[in-house]
């Protein structure tokens, strides 16, 4: 499922709002801490220059949910 979301994120990366929405959807399919780490690294590599603020905001929110 994450493979599909990687394709979706690539296609919607032109629109900040849509990218953020789809990133949150994709994170629902992460199954383990290792998968989350790998997905995060992929996102940073692919979109870190285009959407750094979105990535920071979304992953901070995910991290906060995982620590509670």
C-alpha contacts under 8 A as a table, 3 or more apart, distances in Angstrom:
res1	aa1	res2	aa2	distance
1	X	4	X	5.23
1	X	5	X	6.50
1	X	29	X	6.75
2	X	5	X	4.88
2	X	6	X	6.08
2	X	26	X	6.40
2	X	29	X	6.53
2	X	30	X	7.34
3	X	6	X	5.10
3	X	7	X	6.59
4	X	7	X	5.25
4	X	8	X	6.35
5	X	8	X	4.78
5	X	9	X	5.92
5	X	22	X	7.61
5	X	23	X	7.89
5	X	26	X	5.66
6	X	9	X	5.16
6	X	10	X	6.20
7	X	10	X	5.15
7	X	11	X	6.30
8	X	11	X	5.08
8	X	12	X	6.17
8	X	22	X	7.49
9	X	12	X	5.23
9	X	13	X	5.75
9	X	19	X	6.09
9	X	22	X	6.54
9	X	23	X	6.88
10	X	13	X	5.39
11	X	14	X	7.40
12	X	15	X	5.90
12	X	18	X	6.32
12	X	19	X	5.52
13	X	16	X	6.59
13	X	18	X	7.57
13	X	19	X	5.30
13	X	47	X	7.82
14	X	19	X	7.63
15	X	18	X	5.42
15	X	19	X	5.93
16	X	19	X	5.09
16	X	20	X	6.18
16	X	51	X	7.19
16	X	54	X	7.64
17	X	20	X	5.26
17	X	21	X	6.31
18	X	21	X	5.06
18	X	22	X	6.16
19	X	22	X	5.25
19	X	23	X	6.03
20	X	23	X	5.05
20	X	24	X	6.37
20	X	54	X	6.30
20	X	58	X	7.53
21	X	24	X	5.40
21	X	25	X	6.50
22	X	25	X	4.93
22	X	26	X	6.09
23	X	26	X	5.03
23	X	27	X	6.29
23	X	58	X	7.81
24	X	27	X	5.24
24	X	28	X	6.85
24	X	58	X	7.15
25	X	28	X	5.50
25	X	29	X	7.58
26	X	29	X	5.65
26	X	30	X	7.32
27	X	30	X	5.32
27	X	36	X	7.78
30	X	33	X	8.00
30	X	35	X	6.07
30	X	36	X	5.82
31	X	35	X	6.35
31	X	36	X	7.45
32	X	35	X	5.12
32	X	36	X	6.21
33	X	36	X	4.98
33	X	37	X	6.16
34	X	37	X	5.05
34	X	38	X	6.19
35	X	38	X	5.09
35	X	39	X	6.00
36	X	39	X	5.09
36	X	40	X	5.96
37	X	40	X	5.08
37	X	41	X	6.19
38	X	41	X	5.16
38	X	42	X	6.20
39	X	42	X	5.04
39	X	43	X	6.16
40	X	43	X	5.06
40	X	44	X	6.18
40	X	59	X	7.77
41	X	44	X	5.11
41	X	45	X	6.10
42	X	45	X	5.10
42	X	46	X	6.03
43	X	46	X	5.14
43	X	47	X	5.54
43	X	48	X	6.77
43	X	55	X	7.60
44	X	47	X	5.40
44	X	48	X	4.29
44	X	49	X	7.94
44	X	52	X	7.75
44	X	55	X	7.35
45	X	48	X	5.80
46	X	49	X	7.94
47	X	50	X	5.18
47	X	51	X	5.65
47	X	52	X	7.09
48	X	51	X	5.64
48	X	52	X	4.83
48	X	55	X	7.25
49	X	52	X	5.87
51	X	54	X	5.35
51	X	55	X	6.30
52	X	55	X	5.22
52	X	56	X	6.10
53	X	56	X	5.13
53	X	57	X	6.10
54	X	57	X	5.18
54	X	58	X	6.02
55	X	58	X	5.30
55	X	59	X	5.93
56	X	59	X	5.48
56	X	60	X	5.93
57	X	60	X	5.29
57	X	61	X	6.28
58	X	61	X	5.21
58	X	62	X	6.30
59	X	62	X	4.90
59	X	63	X	5.98
60	X	63	X	5.03
60	X	64	X	6.10
61	X	64	X	5.11
61	X	65	X	6.31
62	X	65	X	5.15
62	X	66	X	6.28
63	X	66	X	5.13
63	X	67	X	6.37
64	X	67	X	5.35
64	X	68	X	6.58
65	X	68	X	5.47
